[in-house]
């Protein structure tokens, strides 16, 4: 089953294979995509479903439900992924990940 990515209520794409995602995937959708690096995060299939990892070369933090993504985590349906600074409470370009 794929991971479906939404921006607000709008379906952006489905991911069926391991994919590094960043600015180039999203820049045409919203000006806040400028804060993403290329790549920003990595979606990949894992033992118990799908996982997400921050790309270490990215300039800004990858945020999962508002918290800095330090280590890979399993994706939960409805999880929010954005970019920003968790210490300053800044979150840009929030995407919603769906697993159905």
C-alpha positions as CSV (number, residue, x, y, z in Angstrom):
1,X,0.0,0.0,0.0
2,X,1.3,3.5,-0.8
3,X,1.8,6.6,1.4
4,X,-0.5,9.3,0.1
5,X,0.7,12.9,0.7
6,X,-1.8,15.8,1.2
7,X,-1.3,19.5,1.4
8,X,-4.4,20.6,3.3
9,X,-7.3,18.7,1.7
10,X,-5.5,18.4,-1.7
11,X,-3.9,15.1,-2.6
12,X,-0.4,15.8,-3.9
13,X,1.1,12.4,-4.7
14,X,1.3,8.7,-3.7
15,X,4.6,7.1,-2.9
16,X,5.0,3.4,-3.7
17,X,8.8,3.0,-3.4
18,X,11.5,4.4,-1.2
19,X,11.7,8.1,-2.1
20,X,13.8,11.1,-1.0
21,X,11.6,14.1,-1.1
22,X,12.3,17.8,-0.9
23,X,11.9,21.2,-2.6
24,X,11.8,19.9,-6.2
25,X,8.7,17.8,-5.4
26,X,6.7,20.6,-3.9
27,X,8.0,24.0,-5.1
28,X,5.1,24.5,-7.5
29,X,2.5,24.0,-4.8
30,X,3.2,26.7,-2.2
31,X,5.8,29.4,-1.6
32,X,6.6,27.9,1.8
33,X,8.2,24.9,-0.1
34,X,11.3,27.2,-0.4
35,X,12.2,26.2,3.2
36,X,12.7,22.6,2.2
37,X,16.1,21.2,1.2
38,X,16.6,18.8,-1.7
39,X,16.2,16.2,-0.2
40,X,14.5,17.1,3.1
41,X,13.2,13.6,4.2
42,X,13.2,10.0,3.1
43,X,10.0,7.8,3.0
44,X,10.7,4.1,2.8
45,X,9.1,0.7,3.4
46,X,10.2,-1.0,6.6
47,X,9.4,-4.2,8.5
48,X,6.2,-2.8,10.0
49,X,4.9,-0.5,7.3
50,X,6.4,2.8,6.1
51,X,9.0,4.9,7.9
52,X,10.3,8.5,7.6
53,X,13.8,9.7,8.2
54,X,15.3,13.2,8.2
55,X,18.0,13.9,5.5
56,X,21.1,14.9,7.5
57,X,22.2,17.4,4.8
58,X,18.9,19.3,5.0
59,X,19.3,22.9,6.2
60,X,16.1,23.0,8.4
61,X,14.6,20.4,10.7
62,X,12.1,17.9,9.5
63,X,9.2,18.2,11.9
64,X,6.8,15.3,12.7
65,X,3.6,16.5,14.4
66,X,5.6,19.6,15.4
67,X,8.6,17.8,16.9
68,X,12.1,17.6,15.4
69,X,12.6,14.2,13.6
70,X,16.0,13.0,15.0
71,X,15.7,9.3,14.3
72,X,13.5,7.4,11.8
73,X,10.0,6.7,12.9
74,X,7.2,4.6,11.6
75,X,4.5,6.6,9.7
76,X,1.1,6.7,11.4
77,X,-2.0,7.5,9.4
78,X,-2.7,11.3,9.6
79,X,0.9,12.2,10.7
80,X,1.8,15.8,10.0
81,X,5.3,16.4,8.4
82,X,6.7,19.9,8.0
83,X,9.9,21.9,8.0
84,X,11.1,24.5,10.4
85,X,12.6,25.1,13.9
86,X,11.0,23.1,16.7
87,X,12.7,25.3,19.4
88,X,11.2,28.5,18.0
89,X,7.8,26.8,17.2
90,X,8.2,27.5,13.5
91,X,6.5,25.0,11.2
92,X,6.2,25.6,7.4
93,X,4.7,23.6,4.7
94,X,2.7,21.0,6.8
95,X,1.9,17.9,4.8
96,X,-0.4,15.1,6.0
97,X,0.6,11.5,5.4
98,X,-2.2,8.9,4.9
99,X,-1.8,5.1,4.9
100,X,-5.0,4.1,3.1
